[in-house]
Every structure is written in structure tokens, then in C-alpha cells.
Amino acid sequence: MARTYNRGAGDLFPPRMGFRPVARQHSGVLRALSDTPLSPEELSQLDKNHLWHPYSGMPAAAEPLTVTDAQGVRLRTRSERYGQRELIDGMSSWWAAIHGYRHPDLDEAVRRQLDHVGHVMFGGLTHEPAVRLAASLVEITPDPLRHVFPADSGSVAIEVAVKMCLQYWRGRGRTGKRRLLTWRGGYHGDTWHPMSVCDPEGGMHHLWRGALPEQLFAAAPPAGFDAEVERDYLEHFEELLRRHHEELAAVVVEPIVQGAGGMRFHSPEYPRALRELADRYEVLLVFDEIATGFGRTGELFAADHSGVAPDVMCVGKALTGGYLSMAATLCTTRVAEGIARGSVPVLAHGPTFMGNPLAAAVACASLRALLEKDWRTEIGAIESGLRNGLSPVRELPGVRDVRVLGAIGVVQLDHEVDTTAASRAAVEHGVWLRPFRDLIYTMPPYVIGPEDLATVTEAVRAAAAAG
């Protein structure tokens, strides 16, 4: 007997009948795929019925804003609650759109590449955009990183980094070195191995305790970019290495800024010390620069604050200026040769869209757009604007800390944020923010002007008061 599945989208999608795909009616699909715009009501209903948004239930508890257009630092949105609005993007689309939206050079790079090839497999083939991008990344990242493995996303880049480290030690015959050491307060992504090195209590990754690989955790690094180094902390970290180095493949950390794990800053002395300790105890050092890379902290890479290089580095987010999903894992020749000497002399990983030509082409354009301008002055102006604009927030009740580094501004409350109230307050001030846990923060596009930045800091203040 055929079963009827109620799709719950009104007349737009007719019921799907049984297991007879040939007999399906496609009128609803063709309507959804047509060039005719969906009405706001249709779009909202379909989104509610079918789209699963990040870190939300199904359906989402709150209606997401619909973005209809974007230009510069502004998003044009509509929703049932707010109607049509123009919002300054205070988040750079999760820290990726550093040049804002519809940047002419990035737009042109995509169009130009479409005249050649939009995608081609990377196995056994190569193409100019990927070659140019790899050469550029090697040039600007800390020496001696020499080899670039393109990936689909930041989480995949971390997966690849872990695999590189494990294969390196296998290649050297030390198969017992298969665990990872990190510090608490970190975030490295939502796929399997990245979750295993995220803070085990923060976020939602504690749900998978007992299923994830069990890694080793040091205490969170002492807070404060300008704070004095705590020698007791370094002794604590070294003690873990001393006791466990025979089973440790790598130390994996976010240098200088711990992102989605809590937006905490730490002294450049700690990554510098980790480099020395990793060498002393024969473990590899992995830096996750997915959030911090390409100028966000005031240096091109966060590792540059410390003046050290890891054995493996992951980049992503701002790599393509927010246009397309792409990340990369870089490693030293030592790591690459260690893998090549193993019983499986190849890196056993190969994403379908690895090295996508469109993404590589726009990534090259994004790097050029960043490096051809005085990006240090640009980031410095944002840092000054954030410090001035957020300083009064310290006086608000319930505010635990206000901190700024480069183009990152963070307000930490002494309680969980009322995200609904905080987001509404920001939207009513004309700014898009996405608070989480006890944090209201902004990481605006680098092209933001002083007036718009002042509006962003006003919205952060309003969100902190409301949240």
C-alpha cells in the first residue's frame, strides 16, 4: 500500500506518493527552481519546513532574517517581524567577508574563471588558479610551511591536519603516537576529530563524550594579550608533555585568539613556548588560523605575533573573502617527507571539490585585494574605533569584560546572553550581530568606515544592555 508523505508546504509541493519515483509530480520543484521570485510567505514557509539552520532545532525556534541583497558592509533583509531592513554586517558572515559584499575585483575573478572552467576533479589534474593560490599561501605564511592541501572547509582542514600528523608518525614507525594535546577553551570545528579537540565542556560537544577520540587537555591559557606570562602554566603544559609525549602525535591550538570557544585572547609568549616544548618532546605543532588568518588580529597571521612557525597550519574563512567555501592545510617539507616514507606513501584524503577553480580564483583575488592596500592601517583604525566605542560598555551592569584586538571586539557578560533580546536590540540599531553563550562580539569587514563602525559599537552596547 502506497504511503503518503505530507511535505507541509501547502500547495507548492504536492504530497510525495509511495516508492514510485517515476510517478512523482514535479510541478512544485519546478516552481521552486523557476526564475519567478517566491513570495515572502512561500519562502518563509519552505524555509521553516525544510531548512535546518546551524545550531538550531528543526524547525528553528526563531524566524531567520531573509537576505535579499548585499553591498559593501550592508545586508538588505526582510522578515515578518522587522519588514525590510538594511543592516550593517558586524559579523563579516562568520568572519569570512573581510572585503564586504560585491567587491568588484572578486566579482570579476569569478566571472573570468567561469569563462574557462567552473570545476574539475583535482585527482591527476591541476589548474592555474590552484597553483597560483598555493604559491601565494607559501609566500605569506610563516616559513618553513611549503606544501598546501586545499580543503572544502575549516573543519575538513583540521581533519586533514590531524591525518597528516598521524601519518607522519606512522611513516616513522611510531604508531603509538596517535593522541592530541590541546588546551581548554578551544574550538576547531564540528566534524569528528575537530570536535575531539574542542573544549570538552563548552558548546555542545560534550554530547559526544565517550564516542569521540579521547584527547589530552591542558588548562585554558591565561587570559590577556598583554598579560605577563605565568610560568606555572608553562610548567603545567610541559608536565603533560613529559608524561604523555610517547603517545602524542601533535599539539593543536588556536594561536593568540580562541574563537568560537570563548573569544579569549592570550599572550604571544604561549605559542612561542609551545614551539620550543613541541620540539623538545618530539610532537608536531598545529596552528588553527581559520578564524585569525589574513589580518584579523593585526598581523597577517596570529602566529606572526609570536614569531614562530608551526609544523602544520590550517586557514579558511577569509581565504576567499567569503565568496565560496574553501580552506587549506599547509605543512613543512619534514611532515610531507615523513608521510612519503610510510607504508602508505600518500596522504589518504581527497575531497571531491578539492582545489575548486572558482574558489581558488576568488581566493587569489581576495589575497590580492588585501595585500595591495595598507591593511595594517585599516585594521589599526578598526581597532581604535572598537576600543573607543566599546569602552563605555564596561560600566553596564552585568558586563564582566570588554576586550579588543585588531578587528575583533568582545563584550563578555557575567551570565548567559538573552540572544533573542540582544539580537533584536542590534537589529533595531541597524546592525546584524549573532551573540552566543555569554558573549556579544563583532568582527566587522575590513572595509567598514568610521561612521558605520560607530553604529556597530552602539549596537553592541544596546545588545549588551538588552541581553
Secondary structure, 3 states (H helix, E strand, C coil): CCCEECCCCCCCCCCEECCCHHHCCCHHHHHHHCCCCCCHHHHHHHHHHHCCCCCCCCCCCCCCCEEEEEEECEEEEEECCCEEEEEEECCHHHHCCCCCECCHHHHHHHHHHHCCCCCCCCCCCCCHHHHHHHHHHHHHCCCCEEEEEEECCHHHHHHHHHHHHHHHHHHCCCCCCCEEEEECCCCCCCCHHHHHCCCCCCCCHHHHCCCCCCCEEECCCCCCCCCCCCHHHHHHHHHHHHHHHHHEEEEEECCCEECCCCCEECCCHHHHHHHHHHHHCCCEEEEECCCCCCCCCCCCCCHHHHCCCCCEEEECHHHHCCCCCCEEEEEEHHHHHHHHCCCCCCCCCCCCCCCCHHHHHHHHHHHHHHHCCCHHHHHHHHHHHHHHHHHHHHHCCCEEEEEEECCEEEEEECCCCCHHHHHHHHHHCCEECCCECCEEEECCCCCCCHHHHHHHHHHHHHHHHHC
